[in-house]
Amino acid sequence: MSTSHHRALDLRRLWTSLQREHAGGNRRYSSRGPRLLKALRPPGEPEATGLAALGQACVHVETRVKRQVRSIRLYAQPALLGTVCLLAAACAGDGHPPAEPLFSGNPADFTWTLPTGWTPPSVPADNPMSPAKVELGRRLFYDTRLSGNGGFSCASCHRQEFGFADARNIPVGSTGEPHPRNSMGIANSAWLTLFNWADPLTPSLEQQALVPMFGDRPVELGLKGQEAALLDRIRAVSLYRTLFAASFAGQPDPVTVPNLTRALAAFERTVIAIDSPYDRAQRGQAGAMSAAAVRGEQLFSSAELACAQCHPAPFFTTAAELVGTGGATGTTFANNGLYNVGGDGSYPTGNRGLIDRTGQPDDMGKFRVPSLRNLAFTFPYMHDGSISTLDEVVEHYARGGRVIVTGPNAGDGRLSPRKDPRIRAHTLTTQDKGDLVAFLRSLSDSALVTAPRFANPGPTR
């Protein structure tokens, strides 16, 4: 057996090992990436680092060994590498069957990696998960080709380092138009039953993706009327053609807007963050939560504060459902006394909540009850980003509403006739407030902002 053949088999074993570690949730795979790159590096080439170099080296090795090995069939979980090297391209035209791509389009090759007690989310029957589809969605999520002017992507308003929010009180779209509402984080959206701040009608992540792409009130990605140009841009990219074909096998032209949104939704469903200190404590890990956080959890769950009525575990929102448990119950939209413009419970014009959809006066100021997970990263807070810190959030609820003394939005939210009756004043000590903040912070999973499987994979060509 040739040296090249041995090297190919060693590479295959190494890759398989890395895949197994990743699928099992073992973060050791990230430290082994450099070893894989070293194994792949062409002889005589200087050392290189990074995922792009890894992809280039992979193609180089396949080119060298293809005459000894008919194909190197390597499968990877969609998040193992940021750069997909499609070995089929390296084998084209040499008379041998093409090697299979690194990302399988077979739904049977996709597995959810979840802690004990967590059931996989529901997935639409017409959009089964697959490694290729998730990788396709990740690349589309970060690609500025998905905007009318080529300058914005989904990640422009949903940045990993901020828990897939954007750290601004209100975002701006691709044309510079400001938005009235704070960017929501997308973590754990696979279990959500509602996807926007004040929209009860969008039924799925697939449908939700159409709003920023083609909506014009406000303009976000600015693609309205540019559907054909968008698809032409995507079809022009070799890697996209391959990933679409793998993800939607059997379709004569898989590069379509519905398939694009299916891929985005598939990636978003994998953005899962359920390994916070709170989660580890729930699994029995001693010392996972600080003493202050434990006290804060007791306050949060107490009958007096009743925070859990609107923010029940495990998602800490009534707008999500853990399959097989019947889901959370309670009000999914609520007015929390943030405004009382004019003393009649009104909210600022242009951002009045559910009433703008339903026309029902009782829906004034009602917004979706957000998840409290990952609040350490998704500041600022509230639907309009008007509260900057968790300390201020706790203070707002301790008062039972916000008081704005001057300006066009002046009013006493504590007295709002539209406020949810569960929002009422509480007497809390300084320690109580600090403990509540500690508990809220304990709901944040730090892997969300660092995990390579969620990160920008780099340019797609």
Secondary structure, DSSP 8 states (H G I E B T S, - for coil): --HHHHHHHHHHHHHHHHHHHHHTT-THHHHHHHHHHHHHS-TT-----SHHHHHHHHHHHHHHHTTTSS-------TTS-SS---HHHHHTTSSS-----SS---GGG------TT-------TTS---HHHHHHHHHHHT-GGGSTTSS--GGGTSBGGGTTB-SSSS-B-TTS-B-SS-----TTGGGBS--STT-S---SHHHHHHHHHH-BTTBSS--TT-HHHHHHHHHT-HHHHHHHHHHTTT-SS---HHHHHHHHHHHHHH-----SHHHHHHTT-TTSS-HHHHHHHHHHHSTTT-GGGTS-TTTTSSSB--TTTT---S-SEE--SS--BTTTTB--TT--TTHHHH--GGGTT-EE----TTTTTS-SBSTT--B-SHHHHHHHHHHTS-EE-SSTT-EEGGG-TTS-TT-------HHHHHHHHHHHHTT--GGGGT-GGGS------
